[in-house]
Amino acid sequence: MKVTARLSMIARGPYVYHVRLQADMGTATEPIKSYDVQRSAIGSSARWITASDRDPIEAALQLALEDLLTNIESDRSLYLVKEPVRGSTP
């Protein structure tokens, strides 16, 4: 799995933080499926309070990760191994 994360911020009134996660699932040589999830959270209206940025960013990231993992889990049949591993006995 390869995950790319992007964080952006919009400053109109209270700051709004957007987290976008893109994940590619597959084997070392063959892609199986890609996922793209986005979540947002509202922060403070004063930018100079930098510690206040942490909570909304963590909230948006947590929600995006939950969405991503839910999507992957719903496709679990794509990732189940149907053939025995070479050298193993059933």
Backbone torsions as a table, in degrees:
resi	resn	phi	psi	omega
1	MET	NA	134.8	175.3
2	LYS	-120.2	125.4	-178.4
3	VAL	-118.9	132.2	174.5
4	THR	-115.4	131.2	-179.6
5	ALA	-118.4	139.7	176.1
6	ARG	-130.6	137.1	177.5
7	LEU	-120.0	129.0	174.7
8	SER	-132.7	162.7	-176.5
9	MET	-138.6	137.3	175.4
10	ILE	-116.1	134.0	-175.9
11	ALA	-117.7	79.4	172.0
12	ARG	-130.8	101.7	-171.5
13	GLY	78.4	-132.0	175.2
14	PRO	-67.9	148.4	178.4
15	TYR	-69.3	138.8	177.2
16	VAL	-119.0	124.4	-179.4
17	TYR	-102.3	130.6	179.3
18	HIS	-115.2	129.9	175.4
19	VAL	-115.7	130.6	176.8
20	ARG	-123.7	127.2	177.0
21	LEU	-115.9	129.7	174.3
22	GLN	-120.1	128.1	-177.8
23	ALA	-128.6	138.0	175.0
24	ASP	-115.5	123.2	178.6
25	MET	-106.5	143.0	177.2
26	GLY	169.9	-175.7	175.9
27	THR	-87.1	-177.8	179.7
28	ALA	-64.6	-24.9	-175.4
29	THR	-118.2	-13.7	-172.9
30	GLU	-136.7	122.4	175.9
31	PRO	-72.0	147.5	178.4
32	ILE	-110.6	-53.1	-178.9
33	LYS	-158.0	151.2	176.4
34	SER	-115.0	150.7	-179.9
35	TYR	-130.3	149.2	179.6
36	ASP	-143.8	115.2	179.1
37	VAL	-127.8	149.1	178.8
38	GLN	-136.8	141.2	175.3
39	ARG	-142.4	154.9	-179.5
40	SER	-132.9	158.2	175.0
41	ALA	-147.9	146.0	-179.0
42	ILE	-92.4	132.8	178.5
43	GLY	-105.0	-158.3	-178.4
44	SER	-78.9	170.7	177.3
45	SER	-97.1	-2.8	179.3
46	ALA	-114.3	113.2	-175.7
47	ARG	-69.2	-26.4	-176.0
48	TRP	-69.8	-12.4	177.2
49	ILE	-89.5	73.6	-172.3
50	THR	-64.5	-30.0	178.2
51	ALA	-64.1	-26.2	179.9
52	SER	-73.5	-12.7	177.9
53	ASP	-72.5	-29.5	-172.4
54	ARG	-61.9	-47.8	-176.3
55	ASP	-60.9	-49.8	179.7
56	PRO	-66.9	-33.1	177.4
57	ILE	-66.2	-44.6	177.6
58	GLU	-62.5	-39.3	179.4
59	ALA	-64.4	-46.7	179.3
60	ALA	-63.6	-40.5	179.0
61	LEU	-65.4	-43.9	179.5
62	GLN	-60.8	-44.5	178.8
63	LEU	-63.8	-41.3	179.3
64	ALA	-65.6	-41.4	177.8
65	LEU	-63.5	-41.3	177.8
66	GLU	-62.5	-43.5	177.5
67	ASP	-62.0	-45.1	-179.5
68	LEU	-60.5	-48.5	-178.1
69	LEU	-67.9	-33.6	175.4
70	THR	-63.9	-42.7	178.4
71	ASN	-63.6	-44.1	179.1
72	ILE	-64.0	-43.7	-179.7
73	GLU	-63.2	-36.0	179.5
74	SER	-67.7	-20.2	177.3
75	ASP	-101.6	21.2	-173.2
76	ARG	-56.5	-28.3	179.7
77	SER	-63.3	-24.7	176.9
78	LEU	-68.9	-24.3	-172.0
79	TYR	-107.5	-0.4	179.0
80	LEU	-74.1	136.4	178.8
81	VAL	-79.2	123.2	-177.9
82	LYS	-102.6	-15.2	179.3
83	GLU	-110.6	143.8	177.3
84	PRO	-66.0	150.0	177.7
85	VAL	-71.1	138.2	-179.3
86	ARG	-58.4	138.1	177.7
87	GLY	89.3	-8.3	178.4
88	SER	-100.2	156.5	179.7
89	THR	-112.1	142.8	-177.5
90	PRO	-70.8	NA	NA
